[in-house]
Amino acid sequence: MKVGRRSRELFSARCCGEKARKAGSGFWRSGAVARPGYGVLPGGTTDAAGGARPSPERFVPPVIFPPQTPHNTLGERAVGEGAWRVSWKRKMLVVLLCCPFLLTGCPDKKKTPPASPPPPRIGVSLAGLNKDEDQVIKETMERQKDQVKADLVFADAGGDSLKQGQDVDRFLTEKVGAVVLEAVDPAAARDLVERLSRNQIKVVALNILPADTPVDAYVSYDRNGARALLTKAAAQAGNGGALVLTVAGRDQPEAWITQGNAAGLPVTVREYALGEVAAVSAGKGSVMKTGERPAALLAGDAGLAVAAVRELAAAGSPPSYAGGVGSSKDAFRYVSEGKLGGEVDTRPEEVAQSALQAALALTRKQPLSHQQLV
């Protein structure tokens, strides 16, 4: 019987599949592919054309090859469904072990902290370091600058308003964010404040308010409280009246009169220019007029009080009561010696701290707090 090529292929595949199913081959269950092979065992027959005649009993069964299985991540060849399940579990284990490193990053890598902003720069213009109060203010601010993390630029006007204008120009080149300004001349300070404001620089007025111009903050001791203390003390000393010496532009004569009336003490006010005050405080010039003998002497400046008491004592007519406002070393010494009846301490340490805090708050755009110092 002549068997064609197509019939031989079908017969071979059928035989191979039947044998594989009977044998229960794991390869068959796992999707193995049968590859039919052709061959004749020795003793086989041939047809008339010389071709091989297949014999079912002697036909060589095809070789069953397993499917092409990819390698897993652990470098093993998985065989069967169970092996594939184990491979995926191992993969998940590797992923879980790597998750902490993915979330936290490399533990050895050090993070660079963000750069801190530069400290605020603040200019401080003092009327004159020849005054004890201004020296205390500068020393206090220098002690505080490291604690508050600020860069301070000091300038001493030396009682000269022109020099103070030059100091303000230097502050502009120094790129300060705020200026603490103790004006030498309140009238001349108006131009300085306007110049700073045009350059977006905050201004904190210290002890003296510039004339007819707004400022961002004002820090001073309680002047009304100081006047009230002195006029009350002079009235209690039994004096019929008092002569009050003030600095022009830096004090308010009408306020002295008001406080004197409240205490029942008639008050006469005499003003002195700033240059005159500096001269008499240094022992140059005269404060009192010839033959003048006031019963009580009050002064809005410690330097004026000391100079007037010294002159009256030299003339043999010391006042029954004398007092001043300030934190002068000479004034405190006169109090201890009994030459001055009292000296109102302006507490320059607290004034300096408050002025510095106000300047820092303005540069950092923080709200200001109101505080009254006596």
C-alpha positions, 0 to 999 in steps of 0.5 A: 500500500502506497502511503503519501507524505501527508498521510505519514505526517498525520499518522506519525503525529497521531501516534506520538500524541497518543503515546504521550497522553498514555505516558502522562508526560509532564511536558505534554501537560506543560504545553510541549510541542511534538516534533515528528521524525521520520525513520525506518528501522532495519528490516523495513520495506520500501515501495515500488518507487524506492521510498520508505514504507512506514510501519506503525510497529517499527516507526521511530516515535518523535522526540518530545522537546520541552518549550523554550523556557526563559531564565529567571532573575536568579539564573535558574531554568524554571520547569513547570508551573510550580517552578514558575510560581517559585520564581515569581516569589523570589522576584517579589522578595528581591523587590521588597528587599530593595524598597527601603533603599528606593524610599530612603535613598543611599544611607551613606549619602549626606544631604547638604543643608540649605544655605542660611540667609545673610544677617540683616544689616542695620546702620546706627547713627548716634548724635555724639559718643561724647555723651555717656548715654550714647556710649552705653547705647553703642556698647549694649547694641554691640553685645546684642548683635551676636545674639540677635544675628545682626550686622551693625554699622555704627557712625558717630555724628559728633554733634555735627548735622553735616557729618550725620548726613555723610554717615547716611550716605555711607549707609546707602552704599552699605546696603543697610535694611534699616537705620537707627537715627539719633538726630543731631538737629531735628530740622536737618534730620527731615531730609535724612529720613526722606532720603532713606525712605526713597531708598526703601530703608526703614528708619527708627528714630532714637530719643529725638523725633525728626521735624515734620516727617514720619518715621517707621518707629520711635524709641525713647524713654518716657519724657513726660514721666521724667518731667513729672518726677523732677517738677514734683520733687522741686515742688516738695522741696518748698521752692517758689519757682524753678528755672528749667534749662532745655536743648532747642529742638530736642525738648518741649518747653510747653511740656515743662510748663504743663508739668510744673503747673500740675505740681504747683510749681511756677516754671521758667524755661530757657533753651540752649542751642545744641552747640552751646550744650556741647561747649558747656558740658566740656567746661567751655562757656557759661550756662547761667547769666551774671548774678542769676540765683534761681531757687530751684534748677531743673534741666532736660539734659544732664550736661546742662544740669551739671554745668549750671550747678558747678557755676552756681556753687562756684559763685557761692549760691547753690540752688536749694534743689537741682535735678536733671534728666540723663545717664551722665556719670558726672550727674550720678557723681553729683547726686552721690555728693549731694550737689544734685537732688536727683537725676532721672535715669533714662535707662539707655540699655533698655532704649538700645535693646528696644531700638535694635529690636524695632529695626530687626522687626522692620527688616524682617517685616514683623509687627512692632510692640509698644513699650513705654520706658521710664 
